[in-house]
Amino acid sequence: MPLHMPSIPPKIAIPLALINLASFVSQIIQIGVIDTLLPLALTNAGLGERHGGMMLSLYWIADLIGGFFVAAILRKTHPVIPLVVSGLSFFTLIVVVMYAPQSALVLPATLFAGVGLILRWVVCDGLIVQLAPRDKLGRVVGFHETLMGLGIVLGPVLIGWFGTDAFAMSGIAFVAAIIPLFCAVAMPRLEMASTQRGAGAALRRWIDHWDLVLIAFVAGFVEICFLSVLPLQSQRDTGLAEAGLWLAAVFVFGGTICQPLVGYVSDKSGPIKLAWLCFGLLLVGAVPMALAGYGIMAAIILFALGVAVAGLYTAAVLIAASGRGKGQGAGGGGAGQGYQVGVLVVVSQSYTLGAIVGPSAGTSLLVTIGNWALPVLVLLAAGISVLLLMMRRTTPAPGQ
């Protein structure tokens, strides 16, 4: 399918375009660059593979913790403020990692950048769902996720080109921080007033939507694990990280180029069926990946696995956007939108949980079992998830 926005009235299309642009340029650094560069740079600075994986996990831990406060922040501020914080945070981390990877500044810069990620993430995802016409929601979200994937693809590519040039990488991060600020000025406020507040309400959303927690967790676990481990695995096997960087780019590109189709399939068949299809792709592709090496067959397999991972996250977002089981779906007005944003925070935090566990698990297994680390982790994550979701299907579930 072509990469274009579905036909939408200009008064909605222009804010959507600005949100997409802000997300795209931020995503290049916040996931595409940081998730690959942070462990690679720290490893090359002599701190070890496990240290790099643990530091990346801390990045996502900060993202997770920040998610518990993001609703209160967004309820009181215009999108400009969180996007200022977000841009400043990832620019700071890139400068520190490029100029002083062994300094004590890496830890606070990493934690600050994690908070900046969740602020930008929920602002942009929430506004996309808030503004999109209900009958085109799948395609609008699919378009948005396509741009997110393109941003991630560019991360390893930029590292391959400029990863040893501190000035160039810092300049790229600076430009990526400035662009969203100009976009945010024309964005509407995110409607948060009707979101249930308090720790009890947040916990209840996690319990009510445990299937979304599981789906998004696997998406984050596999995606960030692959981005952090593939360059290190290639460096161990060949002495160079470049093959792993390009395979990481192919992995993300698979989900990126197929997102419009993923959104269309979801509109026609439903996001739950989409999630099942994606789990199937992960299970089928895991073992062949371990045997494929670094050639064309490896690229094809990683392309397909990238489609599966991106599809899982899109499915979780679309199920959350439906407001299922609450009578607050399409056309629900402010109450429905407030509820949707609350569940979207759960989805983003669940992805984050996976992203916390993924790098540490992947780098630890890489040290012990080598090239079977990623296949084993994929089989475990997807297999356990499928078993749990099959158990869930034995009882009625809202929205199914």
C-alpha positions in Angstrom: 0.0 0.0 0.0 1.2 3.6 -0.7 2.5 5.6 2.2 -0.1 8.4 2.4 -2.5 9.8 4.9 -6.2 8.8 4.4 -8.5 11.5 3.1 -9.1 13.8 6.1 -10.5 17.4 6.3 -7.7 20.0 6.3 -8.6 21.3 9.8 -7.8 17.9 11.2 -5.1 16.8 8.6 -2.8 19.8 9.4 -2.5 19.1 13.2 -2.1 15.4 12.4 0.7 16.2 10.0 2.5 18.3 12.6 2.1 15.6 15.3 3.5 13.0 12.9 6.5 15.2 12.0 7.2 15.8 15.7 7.0 12.1 16.5 9.2 11.1 13.5 12.1 13.4 14.2 12.1 12.6 17.9 11.8 8.9 17.3 15.0 8.9 15.2 17.0 9.8 18.3 14.9 8.5 21.2 14.6 5.0 20.0 16.5 4.6 16.7 19.8 6.1 17.9 19.7 5.7 21.7 18.7 2.1 21.8 21.5 1.1 19.5 24.2 3.7 20.4 24.0 3.6 24.2 25.1 -0.1 24.6 27.5 0.1 21.7 29.2 3.3 22.8 29.6 2.1 26.4 30.9 -1.3 25.3 33.4 0.3 23.0 34.5 2.6 25.9 35.5 -0.5 27.8 32.6 -0.8 30.1 31.4 -4.2 28.8 28.3 -5.5 27.1 26.3 -6.2 30.2 26.9 -2.6 31.5 25.6 -1.2 28.2 22.5 -3.4 28.4 21.8 -2.5 32.0 22.2 1.2 31.2 19.7 0.9 28.4 17.3 -0.9 30.7 17.6 2.1 33.1 16.6 4.4 30.2 13.4 2.4 29.9 12.9 2.2 33.7 12.8 6.0 33.8 10.3 5.9 30.9 8.1 3.5 32.9 8.2 5.5 36.1 7.6 8.7 34.3 4.4 7.2 32.9 2.8 7.2 36.3 3.0 11.0 36.4 2.5 11.9 32.7 -1.3 12.1 32.9 -1.1 14.7 35.7 1.5 16.7 33.7 -0.4 16.6 30.4 -3.6 17.6 32.2 -2.1 21.0 33.1 0.2 21.8 30.2 0.1 22.5 26.5 2.1 20.0 24.3 4.9 22.6 23.9 6.1 22.1 27.5 6.6 18.3 27.4 8.1 18.5 24.0 10.7 21.1 25.2 11.6 18.7 28.0 11.7 15.7 25.7 14.0 17.4 23.2 16.4 18.8 25.8 16.6 15.3 27.4 17.7 13.3 24.4 20.1 16.1 23.2 21.7 16.0 26.6 22.1 12.2 26.6 23.7 12.1 23.1 26.2 14.8 24.0 27.2 13.0 27.2 27.5 9.6 25.5 29.5 11.0 22.6 31.9 13.1 24.6 32.1 11.4 28.0 30.9 7.8 27.9 32.8 6.8 31.0 31.7 9.8 33.1 29.3 9.8 36.0 27.0 12.0 33.9 25.8 9.1 31.8 23.5 7.8 34.5 21.5 11.0 35.2 21.4 11.9 31.5 20.0 8.4 30.8 17.3 8.7 33.4 16.4 12.3 32.2 16.1 11.0 28.6 13.8 8.2 29.6 11.4 10.7 31.2 11.6 12.8 28.0 10.6 9.8 25.9 7.4 9.0 27.8 6.3 12.7 27.6 6.7 12.9 23.8 5.2 9.4 23.3 1.9 9.9 25.2 1.4 13.4 23.8 1.7 12.3 20.2 -0.1 9.0 20.5 -2.9 10.6 22.5 -3.3 13.5 20.0 -3.4 11.0 17.1 -6.2 9.0 18.7 -8.0 12.2 19.8 -8.0 13.8 16.3 -8.4 10.8 14.0 -11.8 10.1 12.5 -13.2 6.9 14.0 -13.8 5.2 10.6 -10.2 5.8 9.6 -8.5 5.2 12.9 -6.6 2.1 11.9 -5.2 3.7 8.8 -4.3 6.9 10.7 -2.5 5.0 13.4 -0.9 2.8 10.8 0.5 5.9 9.0 1.7 7.2 12.3 3.5 3.9 13.2 5.0 3.9 9.7 6.7 7.1 10.4 7.8 5.9 13.9 9.3 2.9 12.2 11.1 5.0 9.6 12.6 7.1 12.5 13.9 3.9 14.2 15.3 2.7 10.8 17.3 5.9 10.5 18.9 5.5 13.9 21.2 2.6 13.1 21.9 4.1 9.6 23.0 7.4 11.2 25.2 5.5 13.7 26.8 3.6 10.8 27.6 6.9 9.0 28.3 9.3 11.9 28.6 7.1 15.0 32.3 8.0 15.6 31.8 11.8 14.9 30.7 13.4 18.2 30.0 16.8 16.6 27.8 15.4 13.8 25.8 13.2 16.2 25.2 16.1 18.6 24.2 18.3 15.7 21.7 15.8 14.5 20.2 15.5 18.0 20.0 19.3 18.3 18.0 19.6 15.0 15.8 16.7 16.1 15.0 18.5 19.3 14.2 21.8 17.7 11.7 20.7 15.0 9.0 19.3 17.4 8.9 22.7 19.2 7.8 24.5 16.0 5.2 21.8 15.4 3.9 21.8 19.0 2.9 25.5 18.8 0.0 24.6 16.4 -1.1 21.5 18.2 -4.3 21.4 20.2 -4.3 20.5 23.9 -4.6 16.9 24.8 -8.0 16.2 26.5 -7.2 14.6 29.8 -9.9 16.0 32.2 -12.0 12.9 32.2 -9.2 10.4 32.9 -9.7 8.6 36.2 -7.0 9.7 38.6 -5.0 8.0 41.4 -3.0 4.9 41.8 -6.1 2.7 42.2 -7.5 3.8 38.9 -4.1 3.2 37.2 -3.8 -0.3 38.7 -7.4 -1.1 37.6 -6.6 -0.2 34.0 -3.6 -2.5 34.1 -5.8 -5.4 35.5 -8.7 -4.7 33.1 -6.4 -4.7 30.1 -3.8 -7.3 31.0 -4.0 -8.7 27.4 -2.9 -5.3 26.1 -0.2 -5.3 28.7 1.0 -8.7 27.4 0.9 -7.7 23.7 2.7 -4.4 24.2 5.2 -6.0 26.5 6.3 -8.5 23.8 6.5 -5.8 21.2 8.9 -3.7 23.4 10.8 -6.7 24.6 11.6 -8.1 21.2 12.1 -4.7 19.4 14.5 -3.2 21.9 16.3 -6.5 22.5 17.0 -6.8 18.7 18.1 -3.2 18.4 20.6 -3.5 21.3 21.9 -7.0 20.6 22.2 -7.3 16.8 25.2 -4.8 16.6 26.9 -6.4 19.6 26.3 -9.9 18.2 27.8 -8.9 14.8 30.8 -7.3 16.5 31.4 -10.6 18.4 31.1 -12.7 15.3 32.8 -10.6 12.6 34.8 -8.0 14.5 32.5 -5.2 13.1 29.2 -3.9 14.2 28.1 -2.7 10.8 26.4 -6.0 9.7 24.3 -5.9 12.9 23.5 -2.2 12.4 22.1 -2.9 8.9 20.2 -5.9 10.0 18.7 -3.9 12.8 17.6 -1.3 10.2 16.1 -4.0 8.0 14.2 -5.4 11.1 12.6 -2.0 11.8 12.1 -1.3 8.1 9.9 -4.4 7.8 7.4 -3.1 10.3 7.7 0.4 8.9 6.9 -0.3 5.2 4.0 -2.7 6.1 2.3 -0.4 8.7 -0.3 1.0 6.2 -1.2 -2.6 5.3 -1.3 -3.5 9.0 -3.7 -0.6 9.7 -5.9 -1.7 6.8 -6.0 -5.3 7.9 -7.0 -4.1 11.4 -9.8 -1.9 10.0 -11.2 -4.9 8.1 -10.5 -7.9 10.4 -10.0 -6.3 13.8 -6.9 -5.6 15.9 -7.2 -8.9 17.9 -6.9 -11.0 14.8 -3.9 -8.8 13.8 -2.2 -9.6 17.1 -2.7 -13.4 16.6 -1.2 -13.2 13.2 1.9 -11.3 14.5 2.5 -13.8 17.3 2.4 -16.5 14.6 5.1 -14.7 12.5 7.4 -14.5 15.6 7.1 -18.2 16.4 7.7 -19.2 12.8 10.7 -17.0 12.2 12.6 -17.5 15.5 14.6 -20.7 14.8 15.5 -19.9 11.1 16.9 -16.6 12.3 19.6 -18.4 14.3 20.7 -20.3 11.2 20.7 -17.5 8.7 24.0 -15.7 9.5 24.2 -12.2 8.1 23.2 -12.6 4.4 20.1 -12.1 2.4 18.2 -14.8 4.2 18.8 -13.2 7.5 17.6 -9.9 6.1 14.3 -11.5 4.9 13.7 -13.2 8.2 14.4 -10.0 10.2 12.1 -8.1 7.8 9.2 -10.4 8.6 9.9 -10.3 12.3 9.9 -6.6 12.2 6.5 -6.7 10.6 5.3 -8.9 13.5 6.7 -6.6 16.3 5.3 -3.4 14.8 2.0 -5.1 14.2 1.7 -6.1 17.8 2.2 -2.6 19.1 -0.3 -1.2 16.5 -2.8 -3.8 17.6 -2.4 -2.8 21.2 -2.9 0.9 20.4 -6.0 0.2 18.3 -7.6 -2.0 21.0 -6.9 0.7 23.5 -8.4 3.4 21.2 -11.6 1.5 20.9 -12.5 2.2 24.6 -13.8 -1.4 24.7 -15.9 -2.5 27.6 -16.5 1.0 28.9 -19.2 2.3 26.6 -16.7 5.0 25.6 -15.6 4.1 22.1 -16.0 6.0 18.9 -17.8 9.3 19.3 -17.6 9.2 23.1 -16.5 12.8 23.3 -14.3 14.1 26.0 -15.0 11.2 28.4 -14.1 8.6 25.8 -11.0 10.4 24.8 -9.9 10.8 28.4 -10.4 7.1 29.0 -8.5 6.2 25.8 -5.5 8.3 26.8 -5.4 6.5 30.2 -5.3 3.1 28.4 -2.7 4.4 25.9 -0.5 5.2 28.9 -0.9 1.5 30.0 0.1 0.4 26.5 3.2 2.6 26.4 4.2 1.6 29.9 3.8 -2.1 29.0 6.0 -1.7 25.9 8.4 0.0 28.2 8.4 -2.9 30.6 9.4 -5.1 27.7 12.1 -2.6 26.7 13.5 -2.7 30.2 13.9 -6.4 30.3 14.9 -6.9 26.7 18.4 -5.4 26.6 19.6 -6.9 29.8 18.2 -10.4 28.9 19.5 -10.2 25.4 23.1 -9.1 26.3 23.3 -11.6 29.2 22.2 -14.5 27.0 24.5 -13.3 24.2 27.4 -13.7 26.5 26.3 -17.3 27.5 24.7 -18.9 24.4 25.8 -16.6 21.5 23.7 -16.4 18.4 20.8 -18.4 19.9 20.1 -15.6 22.4 17.6 -13.8 20.2 15.7 -16.9 18.9 15.4 -18.3 22.5 14.0 -15.0 23.8 11.5 -14.7 20.9 10.3 -18.2 21.4 9.8 -17.7 25.1 8.1 -14.3 24.9 5.8 -15.2 22.0 5.1 -18.8 23.2 4.1 -17.9 26.7 2.0 -15.0 25.4 0.1 -17.2 23.0 -0.6 -19.7 25.8 -1.9 -17.0 28.2 -4.1 -15.4 25.5 -5.5 -18.8 24.5 -6.5 -19.2 28.2 -8.2 -15.8 28.1 -10.3 -16.8 25.1 -12.0 -19.4 27.2 -13.9 -16.6 29.0 -15.8 -13.7 27.5 -13.6 -10.6 26.9 -14.7 -7.0 26.4 -14.5 -5.9 22.8 -14.0 -9.3 21.3 
